[in-house]
Amino acid sequence: MGFLHFFSKSEKTQGLIGYFGLGSWWLSEFTDDERRHIVETFRPLGVSGDSLTSGDISYTSQTAVALLQNLAGWFTKKIDRHIAYKMLEKAEDLAHKEGSVLDVHFLYGQKLAIYYKDRDNAIYLKMWVCT
């Protein structure tokens, strides 16, 4: 399978991204290089990052908000934080629509931990305070 289908906008996104209906967001929000980097970086418990966009997922107890806030935690290095911010923004949007109290709790904990790393940058301080 490889990375080919990560970049084809005509193909339906599968895996966890597809399961949660995040395919169009995934393709429009991230560049080809960012998507490749996300899949290469995301390795929960030694599982391949392919689970994000490959395979037919029929059930998971995880929510879309939990997936995105957990995924954001893989991108806390300064060079990657722009990726985490996009994930947290989408997770927050979903949390306001369908999130549980636990989703919101863990999302804001993750958001705080990641934005705190840029606490000296007024732009990110304003983004945190205004949301």
N, C-alpha and C positions, 0 to 999 in steps of 0.2 A: 504493500500500500504506500508506504513512504509519506513524504510531505506533499505530494501532488494535490491531494484533495483538500489540503488546508487552504489552498490559494485559489481554487476554482470557485468563482462566484456563482457558477451555474449549477453546481452540485449542492445537494442538500447536506447540511452539516449534521453529523451524527454524534455519538458519544454523549457526554454530559451536557455540552453546549447545546446540542440538538434536542436532547431530552427536555431541557428547560425552555426551549423555544428561543434561545439566544443567538441563533445562527446569523440572522441579519445584523444584529448588534456586533457580533464577533467579526464579521467580514467588513463592516463599515467603520468600526472604531479603531481597529488595529491594522497596521500595514502588514504586508507579507512577512517582512523581516521580524516584526514584533510577534506575530502569530507563531513563527518558527521558534523564536526565542522562548516564548511562553511554553510551548509544547516540550522543548528541550530542557527547560528548567524545572518544570512541574514534575516531581517524582515522589508522590506520597507513598510512604512505606515500600519504596522500591518498585512501585507500579509505574509503568510507562506513562508518559504524558499524553500518549495517544488516546487515553481514555477520555480526554477532553473532546476530541473530535472524531474518534473512530469507534466502531462497534455499535451494536444495537442495544441500547439500555432500555429495559422494560420496566424496571422499578429501582428506586433508591429512596431511602428514608431522609436523605439530605434535601434541603431546600435550595432554590436558586440563590437566595441571599447568603446562605451558609457557604455554598460553593464559591461564590465570588469573594466573600470576605476571607475565606481560607486561602484562596488562590492569590489574593493580594499580598498575603503574608510571605509569599515566595519572592516578592519583588521589592524588598525594603532597601536594597543598596541604592545609593544616590543615583547611579546611572539608570536604574530600573524603576525608580519611584513613579515616574510619569505613567507607567503601566499600572501600578498599584492604584494610583489616583483614579484612573478610568474605571477600574474594577469596583472600587469603593463607591464611586458616583452611581454606577449602575445598580449596585447592591442597595444603596440608600433609596434610590428611586423605587426599586421593587419592594423594599421593606415598608415604604409608606403606603404601597398599594395592597400588599398581601403578606407582609412579614408578621411573624409571631413575636411575642414579647422577648423570647429567648434570642430570636434572630436579631432583633434590634439591639439587645444587650451586647451580644458578641460582636456585632458589626461596629458599634460605637467604641468598644474596647480596642478593636483592631484599627479603626480609623484614628483614634487617639494615639496609639503606639506608632503608627506610620507618619502621621502629620507632625508629631512631636519631633521627629528627626529633622524637620525643616523649620523648627520653631523660630530661628533667627531670620527667616525670610518673611517679610510682612505680607506678601501675597498669600502664602499658605496659612498664615495666622488669620487673615481676613476670611479665607475660604472656610476654615474650621469654625470660626465664630458665627458666620452668617448662615450656616446650614441648619 
